[in-house]
Amino acid sequence: MAAAGTKLTILSRFFTSNVNNKPLRLMGSGPSFNGVAKYSTSAATVVKDYEDYRKSLYGDITHKALLVDAVGTLVVPSQPMAQIYRQIGEKYGVEYSEDEILNRYRWAYGQPWGRSRLRYVNDGRPFWQYIVSSSTGCSDAQYFEELYNYYTTEKAWHLCDPDAEKVFEAIRKVGVKLAVVSNFDTRLRPLLRALNCDHWFDALAVSAEVAAEKPNPTIFLKACELLEVKPEDVVHVGDDRRNDIWGARDAGCDAWLWGSDVHSFEEVAQRIGVRV
C-alpha cells in the first residue's frame, strides 16, 4: 500500500495543479508541444479521472478519514475582526478606525514571533496580547480579557456551511472518520462546544496542544495517529493553500482547497463517495 500512497500523492498534485488552472509543463515548449491542447482536459474530467483512480484502489469510498480546517473552513467570524476590536475597545479609549485597526493587525500578524517557535502556546495569551495592543494601541488588561473571552463564545463565530452537521453524520455513518486540524490555541475545544459541534468529530489536532503548526506535516500526522489511519487514506480540506494544501500533501495526505476544489461539505462527501 505504500507504493499506492506514493502514486496517489503524485497524482493528487498533478490533478490539483490542473484543476487550479496551473497546467504543468513537463519538458518545455516547441514544435513537439503544438498539439498539447489536444491532451488538455477540463477540470471536471480531471477530477473524475482521479476519483475513478482512487475507487479502483479503495472501492466506492475513496478515503477512510476526513480532516477539516477550523477557521475559514468549518467556522468563520460572525463580524469583521476590526469592527469588534473597535466596538469593544471604544470604552477603553481605542480611537483607531476599523481600517487602521485592520492594517495594523495585518502588519503585526505578519511579523516574526520571537518568543517561541509557535504562535499559539497553550492559551495563546502572550501572542494575542501583542496582536491586540499592536492593532489598537491599547494595552489595557481588562480590554484584552474582554476581547479574548469574546472569541470563545458562539456570538463570535458561525458555521461556514449550515448543512455541515447533516453531511458529517452521513460521512461517519459509512465509517469515514472525522477530525479537525487547526492552528489555534486551547480555546478551540470550548469554542466548538459552544457551537455544539464538538461531538461531530472523532479527534482534534490543535497546534497549541501538539506543538506543531500547519504547514508542518507533524500536525497532520498527529491527526492520522489519533484516528488510527494512514496518511494516504486521508483527505484534508482547508482554505489556505500553503498551510492546508501543501502541508497536508507533505504529510502524504490528499488535500482539497476550500472555495476552489470544493465549495460545500456535501461536495466533499460526494467526492469521497458518500451520498447525503
Salt bridges, closest charged atoms under 4 A:
GLU51 OE2 - ARG271 NE 3.21
ASP52 OD2 - LYS48 NZ 2.83
ASP69 OD1 - LYS214 NZ 2.77
GLU90 OE2 - ARG86 NE 3.70
ASP123 OD2 - ARG125 NH1 2.90
GLU145 OE1 - ARG125 NH2 2.80
GLU146 OE2 - LYS91 NZ 3.17
ASP185 OD2 - ARG187 NH2 2.87
ASP198 OD1 - HIS199 ND1 3.87
ASP202 OD1 - ARG172 NH2 2.79
GLU209 OE2 - ARG189 NE 2.92
GLU225 OE2 - LYS222 NZ 3.39
ASP233 OD2 - LYS64 NZ 3.75
ASP244 OD1 - LYS214 NZ 2.73
ASP244 OD1 - HIS236 NE2 2.88
ASP250 OD1 - ARG13 NH2 3.52
ASP254 OD2 - ARG54 NH1 3.97
ASP254 OD2 - HIS63 NE2 3.01
GLU267 OE1 - HIS263 ND1 3.54
